[in-house]
Amino acid sequence: MIWWYVAVGSAVGGVARFALTSLVQQRAGPNFPVGTLVVNISGSFLLGLLFRYAIGTQAITPEVRALLTAGFCGGYTTFSTFTYDTMLLLEDGQTSRAGLYVLLSVALSLAGAWLGILGGRTLLAMRSSS
């Protein structure tokens, strides 16, 4: 049953991300991805707030916590999960692990995006040559 809560939250979070990113980017112009930046920052803040509050109170059920955190925040921005996980490592005094996690996340994600772009270009080239 908890999967449905996550699914609903993800759908709403994804729509919210699209709406806010579009709204901010239209106002800011195309020179810098400020819409994505706003979503990543606000999502990170929201996930930190929700997780800390939900863990510290019985008022939020596990289902509602899943809807708001894994669901809404996950659909809104996965960057929020990355930042929250990093903060947990830092709070636990695991500075080296936090640094490694940040370094690997950024570097390997950029590498993954680059490989994906190369793969997409290759597929397009194969398609146009046939």
Backbone hydrogen bonds in HBPLUS format (Angstrom, degrees):
<---DONOR---> <-ACCEPTOR-->    atom                        ^
c    i                          cat <-CA-CA->   ^        H-A-AA   ^      H-
h    n   atom  resd res      DA  || num        DHA   H-A  angle D-A-AA Bond
n    s   type  num  typ     dist DA aas  dist angle  dist       angle   num
A0004-TRP N   A0001-MET O   3.07 MM   3  5.66 139.0  2.25 112.8 121.9     1
A0005-TYR N   A0002-ILE O   3.09 MM   3  5.19 120.5  2.46  97.2 111.7     2
A0006-VAL N   A0002-ILE O   3.11 MM   4  6.50 158.3  2.15 152.0 157.5     3
A0007-ALA N   A0003-TRP O   2.87 MM   4  6.10 156.3  1.93 147.0 154.2     4
A0008-VAL N   A0004-TRP O   2.93 MM   4  6.10 165.3  1.96 150.5 153.5     5
A0009-GLY N   A0005-TYR O   2.98 MM   4  6.12 167.9  1.99 149.5 153.4     6
A0010-SER N   A0006-VAL O   2.84 MM   4  5.95 154.7  1.91 147.9 155.2     7
A0011-ALA N   A0007-ALA O   3.03 MM   4  6.24 157.1  2.09 147.0 152.4     8
A0012-VAL N   A0008-VAL O   3.08 MM   4  6.35 167.1  2.10 155.5 158.3     9
A0013-GLY N   A0009-GLY O   2.83 MM   4  5.95 159.8  1.87 148.7 155.4    10
A0014-GLY N   A0010-SER O   2.85 MM   4  5.96 156.5  1.91 147.6 153.5    11
A0015-VAL N   A0011-ALA O   3.12 MM   4  6.33 158.4  2.17 146.6 151.9    12
A0016-ALA N   A0012-VAL O   2.91 MM   4  6.12 158.2  1.96 148.2 155.0    13
A0017-ARG N   A0013-GLY O   2.85 MM   4  6.05 155.6  1.91 147.0 153.6    14
A0018-PHE N   A0014-GLY O   3.02 MM   4  6.23 165.9  2.04 146.9 150.3    15
A0019-ALA N   A0015-VAL O   2.89 MM   4  6.07 165.0  1.92 152.3 156.7    16
A0020-LEU N   A0016-ALA O   2.91 MM   4  6.01 173.7  1.91 154.5 156.6    17
A0021-THR N   A0017-ARG O   2.89 MM   4  5.86 165.1  1.92 151.8 156.9    18
A0022-SER N   A0018-PHE O   3.00 MM   4  5.98 162.8  2.03 143.7 149.1    19
A0023-LEU N   A0019-ALA O   2.96 MM   4  6.09 164.7  1.98 149.4 154.0    20
A0024-VAL N   A0020-LEU O   2.93 MM   4  6.03 175.7  1.93 158.0 159.1    21
A0025-GLN N   A0021-THR O   2.88 MM   4  5.87 163.7  1.90 149.9 155.5    22
A0026-GLN N   A0022-SER O   2.95 MM   4  5.99 156.4  2.01 148.4 154.1    23
A0027-ARG N   A0023-LEU O   3.35 MM   4  6.56 151.9  2.43 141.1 147.8    24
A0028-ALA N   A0024-VAL O   2.90 MM   4  6.09 149.7  1.99 150.1 159.6    25
A0029-GLY N   A0025-GLN O   2.89 MM   4  5.69 148.8  1.99 147.8 152.7    26
A0034-VAL N   A0032-PHE O   2.67 MM   2  5.53 140.9  1.82 109.1  97.0    27
A0037-LEU N   A0033-PRO O   3.10 MM   4  6.38 158.3  2.15 147.8 154.6    28
A0038-VAL N   A0034-VAL O   2.88 MM   4  6.04 159.9  1.92 148.6 152.8    29
A0039-VAL N   A0035-GLY O   3.09 MM   4  6.33 158.8  2.13 145.3 151.0    30
A0040-ASN N   A0036-THR O   2.86 MM   4  6.09 163.4  1.89 154.3 158.7    31
A0041-ILE N   A0037-LEU O   2.95 MM   4  6.13 164.4  1.98 153.4 157.3    32
A0042-SER N   A0038-VAL O   2.90 MM   4  5.95 168.3  1.91 150.3 154.3    33
A0043-GLY N   A0039-VAL O   2.79 MM   4  5.72 153.6  1.86 145.4 153.5    34
A0044-SER N   A0040-ASN O   3.00 MM   4  6.02 151.4  2.08 138.1 145.5    35
A0045-PHE N   A0041-ILE O   3.00 MM   4  6.25 161.6  2.04 150.6 155.5    36
A0046-LEU N   A0042-SER O   2.90 MM   4  6.03 164.4  1.93 145.9 150.7    37
A0047-LEU N   A0043-GLY O   2.89 MM   4  6.01 164.0  1.92 148.6 152.7    38
A0048-GLY N   A0044-SER O   3.07 MM   4  6.18 165.4  2.10 147.0 151.3    39
A0049-LEU N   A0045-PHE O   2.97 MM   4  6.16 164.8  1.99 153.9 158.2    40
A0050-LEU N   A0046-LEU O   2.84 MM   4  5.98 172.0  1.84 155.7 158.2    41
A0051-PHE N   A0047-LEU O   2.88 MM   4  5.88 170.2  1.89 152.6 156.0    42
A0052-ARG N   A0048-GLY O   3.11 MM   4  6.06 167.0  2.12 145.8 149.8    43
A0053-TYR N   A0049-LEU O   2.99 MM   4  6.03 161.4  2.02 148.6 154.5    44
A0054-ALA N   A0050-LEU O   2.76 MM   4  5.76 165.3  1.79 151.1 156.3    45
A0055-ILE N   A0051-PHE O   2.90 MM   4  5.95 159.0  1.94 152.3 157.3    46
A0056-GLY N   A0052-ARG O   3.24 MM   4  6.22 141.9  2.39 134.5 143.8    47
A0056-GLY N   A0053-TYR O   3.15 MM   3  5.20 125.2  2.47  95.5 109.6    48
A0065-ARG N   A0061-THR O   2.87 MM   4  6.10 161.2  1.91 157.1 163.3    49
A0066-ALA N   A0062-PRO O   2.92 MM   4  6.07 156.1  1.98 142.6 148.6    50
A0067-LEU N   A0063-GLU O   2.93 MM   4  6.19 154.2  2.00 144.5 152.0    51
A0068-LEU N   A0064-VAL O   2.92 MM   4  6.14 161.6  1.95 152.3 156.0    52
A0069-THR N   A0065-ARG O   2.84 MM   4  5.87 163.9  1.87 154.2 159.1    53
A0071-GLY N   A0066-ALA O   2.84 MM   5  6.03 152.7  1.91 165.9 171.3    54
A0072-PHE N   A0067-LEU O   2.66 MM   5  6.05 162.2  1.69 154.4 158.3    55
A0073-CYS N   A0068-LEU O   3.06 MM   5  6.25 157.8  2.12 134.5 140.6    56
A0074-GLY N   A0069-THR O   3.07 MM   5  6.47 130.9  2.32 149.7 163.2    57
A0075-GLY N   A0071-GLY O   2.80 MM   4  5.91 150.6  1.89 151.3 159.3    58
A0076-TYR N   A0072-PHE O   2.73 MM   4  5.85 144.6  1.85 148.4 160.1    59
A0077-THR N   A0073-CYS O   2.79 MM   4  5.84 168.3  1.81 149.0 151.7    60
A0081-THR N   A0078-THR O   3.05 MM   3  5.28 125.6  2.36 101.3 114.1    61
A0082-PHE N   A0078-THR O   3.23 MM   4  6.63 158.1  2.28 149.4 155.0    62
A0083-THR N   A0079-PHE O   2.95 MM   4  6.25 162.8  1.98 155.3 158.8    63
A0084-TYR N   A0080-SER O   2.95 MM   4  6.07 156.2  2.01 144.6 151.7    64
A0085-ASP N   A0081-THR O   2.88 MM   4  6.03 167.6  1.90 153.4 156.7    65
A0086-THR N   A0082-PHE O   3.05 MM   4  6.23 153.8  2.12 143.8 151.3    66
A0087-MET N   A0083-THR O   2.92 MM   4  6.15 157.1  1.97 146.4 152.5    67
A0088-LEU N   A0084-TYR O   2.92 MM   4  6.24 152.8  1.99 152.5 159.8    68
A0089-LEU N   A0085-ASP O   3.15 MM   4  6.44 157.9  2.20 145.7 150.6    69
A0090-LEU N   A0086-THR O   2.99 MM   4  6.31 158.2  2.04 150.2 156.6    70
A0091-GLU N   A0087-MET O   2.78 MM   4  5.98 160.8  1.81 152.5 157.8    71
A0092-ASP N   A0088-LEU O   2.99 MM   4  6.15 143.4  2.13 142.5 151.9    72
A0094-GLN N   A0089-LEU O   2.85 MM   5  5.13 150.6  1.93 166.5 156.6    73
A0093-GLY N   A0090-LEU O   2.95 MM   3  5.07 157.2  2.01 107.7 112.7    74
A0098-ALA N   A0094-GLN O   2.90 MM   4  6.14 157.7  1.95 154.4 161.7    75
A0099-GLY N   A0095-THR O   2.89 MM   4  6.11 163.4  1.92 152.8 156.8    76
A0100-LEU N   A0096-SER O   2.90 MM   4  6.11 161.0  1.93 149.5 155.1    77
A0101-TYR N   A0097-ARG O   2.81 MM   4  5.95 158.5  1.85 147.7 154.1    78
A0102-VAL N   A0098-ALA O   2.92 MM   4  6.19 159.8  1.97 151.4 156.4    79
A0103-LEU N   A0099-GLY O   2.90 MM   4  6.07 171.0  1.91 153.0 155.9    80
A0104-LEU N   A0100-LEU O   2.80 MM   4  5.91 173.3  1.80 156.3 158.6    81
A0105-SER N   A0101-TYR O   2.85 MM   4  5.82 157.5  1.90 142.8 150.3    82
A0106-VAL N   A0102-VAL O   2.99 MM   4  6.11 169.9  2.00 154.4 156.7    83
A0107-ALA N   A0103-LEU O   2.90 MM   4  5.94 165.0  1.93 155.2 158.1    84
A0108-LEU N   A0104-LEU O   2.83 MM   4  5.51 156.3  1.88 139.8 147.9    85
A0109-SER N   A0105-SER O   3.03 MM   4  5.72 143.9  2.16 128.6 138.9    86
A0110-LEU N   A0106-VAL O   2.94 MM   4  6.08 157.7  1.99 149.2 155.2    87
A0111-ALA N   A0107-ALA O   2.93 MM   4  6.17 155.1  1.99 144.1 151.7    88
A0112-GLY N   A0108-LEU O   2.77 MM   4  5.91 153.1  1.84 140.5 148.3    89
A0113-ALA N   A0109-SER O   2.88 MM   4  6.10 158.2  1.93 146.6 152.1    90
A0114-TRP N   A0110-LEU O   2.90 MM   4  6.10 158.4  1.94 147.4 153.7    91
A0115-LEU N   A0111-ALA O   2.86 MM   4  6.11 163.2  1.89 152.6 156.7    92
A0116-GLY N   A0112-GLY O   2.85 MM   4  6.02 152.9  1.93 145.4 153.7    93
A0117-ILE N   A0113-ALA O   2.86 MM   4  6.12 153.2  1.94 148.1 155.1    94
A0118-LEU N   A0114-TRP O   2.94 MM   4  6.24 161.3  1.97 150.7 155.8    95
A0119-GLY N   A0115-LEU O   2.82 MM   4  6.04 158.2  1.87 146.7 153.3    96
A0120-GLY N   A0116-GLY O   2.84 MM   4  6.07 154.3  1.91 146.0 153.1    97
A0121-ARG N   A0117-ILE O   2.89 MM   4  6.14 160.3  1.93 152.3 157.4    98
A0122-THR N   A0118-LEU O   2.89 MM   4  6.12 155.9  1.95 148.4 155.4    99
A0123-LEU N   A0119-GLY O   2.94 MM   4  6.18 162.4  1.97 149.8 154.1   100
A0124-LEU N   A0120-GLY O   2.95 MM   4  6.17 158.8  1.99 148.8 154.7   101
A0125-ALA N   A0121-ARG O   2.86 MM   4  6.07 156.2  1.91 148.0 154.9   102
A0126-MET N   A0122-THR O   2.86 MM   4  6.10 158.9  1.90 153.0 158.7   103
A0127-ARG N   A0123-LEU O   2.90 MM   4  6.06 152.4  1.98 144.3 152.3   104
A0128-SER N   A0124-LEU O   2.92 MM   4  6.12 156.3  1.98 148.2 154.1   105
A0129-SER N   A0125-ALA O   3.03 MM   4  6.10 138.7  2.21 141.6 151.9   106
